[in-house]
Amino acid sequence: MHLNIGSNQNRRINIRLALNKLESNFTDITVSSLFESPAQ
């Protein structure tokens, strides 16, 4: 499965919270590099 996670506000905190939730339900999670783009 492939899943994209993003956040416009408090991105570090919100993305970490999302990953923590996923890790509590799934094993063997791989996280790729961060991709950041300017707001439009």
MDAnalysis code that builds the backbone (N, CA, C; Angstrom):
import MDAnalysis as mda
import numpy as np

u = mda.Universe.empty(120, n_residues=40, atom_resindex=np.repeat(np.arange(40), 3), trajectory=True)
u.add_TopologyAttr("name", ["N", "CA", "C"] * 40)
u.add_TopologyAttr("resid", np.arange(1, 41))
u.add_TopologyAttr("resname", ["MET", "HIS", "LEU", "ASN", "ILE", "GLY", "SER", "ASN", "GLN", "ASN", "ARG", "ARG", "ILE", "ASN", "ILE", "ARG", "LEU", "ALA", "LEU", "ASN", "LYS", "LEU", "GLU", "SER", "ASN", "PHE", "THR", "ASP", "ILE", "THR", "VAL", "SER", "SER", "LEU", "PHE", "GLU", "SER", "PRO", "ALA", "GLN"])
u.atoms.positions = np.array([
    [0.842, -1.149, 0.000],
    [0.000, 0.000, 0.000],
    [0.899, 1.228, 0.000],
    [0.442, 2.284, -0.639],
    [1.152, 3.558, -0.686],
    [0.221, 4.618, -0.124],
    [0.710, 5.434, 0.790],
    [-0.109, 6.458, 1.431],
    [0.670, 7.757, 1.490],
    [0.055, 8.840, 1.056],
    [0.655, 10.169, 1.163],
    [0.049, 10.885, 2.362],
    [0.891, 11.530, 3.142],
    [0.426, 12.297, 4.299],
    [0.935, 13.719, 4.141],
    [0.065, 14.681, 4.358],
    [0.465, 16.075, 4.274],
    [-0.249, 16.912, 5.314],
    [0.291, 18.088, 5.559],
    [-0.319, 18.994, 6.524],
    [0.077, 20.419, 6.176],
    [-0.887, 21.320, 6.199],
    [-0.611, 22.726, 5.930],
    [-0.281, 23.501, 7.198],
    [-0.726, 23.016, 8.335],
    [-0.499, 23.699, 9.608],
    [0.207, 22.758, 10.564],
    [1.166, 23.294, 11.302],
    [1.923, 22.497, 12.280],
    [2.362, 21.166, 11.680],
    [2.969, 21.251, 10.522],
    [3.231, 20.037, 9.742],
    [4.065, 18.996, 10.472],
    [5.086, 19.400, 11.176],
    [5.921, 18.403, 11.868],
    [5.123, 17.662, 12.934],
    [4.355, 18.392, 13.708],
    [3.550, 17.770, 14.765],
    [2.461, 16.890, 14.162],
    [1.718, 17.415, 13.191],
    [0.590, 16.671, 12.623],
    [1.030, 15.427, 11.858],
    [2.120, 15.526, 11.136],
    [2.608, 14.356, 10.406],
    [3.126, 13.309, 11.387],
    [3.808, 13.736, 12.440],
    [4.274, 12.788, 13.460],
    [3.092, 12.103, 14.129],
    [2.025, 12.848, 14.452],
    [0.828, 12.253, 15.051],
    [0.201, 11.218, 14.117],
    [0.138, 11.539, 12.832],
    [-0.424, 10.599, 11.856],
    [0.424, 9.327, 11.784],
    [1.736, 9.483, 11.768],
    [2.616, 8.311, 11.724],
    [2.480, 7.472, 12.990],
    [2.351, 8.121, 14.134],
    [2.160, 7.377, 15.385],
    [0.882, 6.545, 15.342],
    [-0.186, 7.108, 14.803],
    [-1.451, 6.366, 14.681],
    [-1.277, 5.164, 13.755],
    [-0.609, 5.370, 12.631],
    [-0.383, 4.266, 11.700],
    [0.470, 3.176, 12.342],
    [1.526, 3.595, 13.054],
    [2.428, 2.630, 13.675],
    [1.743, 1.824, 14.774],
    [0.689, 2.371, 15.361],
    [-0.020, 1.621, 16.401],
    [-0.921, 0.534, 15.802],
    [-1.174, 0.614, 14.494],
    [-2.051, -0.358, 13.836],
    [-1.361, -1.229, 12.795],
    [-0.188, -0.832, 12.344],
    [0.514, -1.558, 11.289],
    [1.964, -1.788, 11.690],
    [2.545, -2.831, 11.147],
    [3.964, -3.093, 11.369],
    [4.709, -2.891, 10.061],
    [6.008, -2.779, 10.168],
    [6.873, -2.671, 8.992],
    [6.512, -1.479, 8.113],
    [6.446, -0.302, 8.707],
    [6.157, 0.931, 7.968],
    [7.471, 1.544, 7.502],
    [7.515, 1.921, 6.237],
    [8.672, 2.599, 5.661],
    [8.266, 4.023, 5.314],
    [9.084, 4.970, 5.713],
    [8.792, 6.383, 5.452],
    [9.822, 6.904, 4.464],
    [9.345, 7.545, 3.408],
    [10.250, 8.094, 2.400],
    [10.680, 9.503, 2.796],
    [11.495, 10.089, 1.958],
    [11.985, 11.447, 2.183],
    [10.849, 12.456, 2.170],
    [11.103, 13.566, 2.786],
    [10.145, 14.663, 2.827],
    [10.141, 15.389, 1.491],
    [8.964, 15.720, 1.010],
    [8.815, 16.538, -0.189],
    [8.067, 17.785, 0.232],
    [8.665, 18.934, 0.021],
    [8.051, 20.186, 0.447],
    [7.897, 21.100, -0.759],
    [6.740, 21.732, -0.869],
    [6.500, 22.666, -1.966],
    [5.931, 23.958, -1.391],
    [6.152, 25.071, -2.077],
    [5.629, 26.348, -1.588],
    [4.105, 26.391, -1.675],
    [3.501, 27.136, -0.766],
    [2.045, 27.310, -0.790],
    [1.655, 28.104, -2.024],
    [0.479, 27.806, -2.544],
    [0.003, 28.528, -3.734],
    [-1.274, 29.240, -3.438],
])
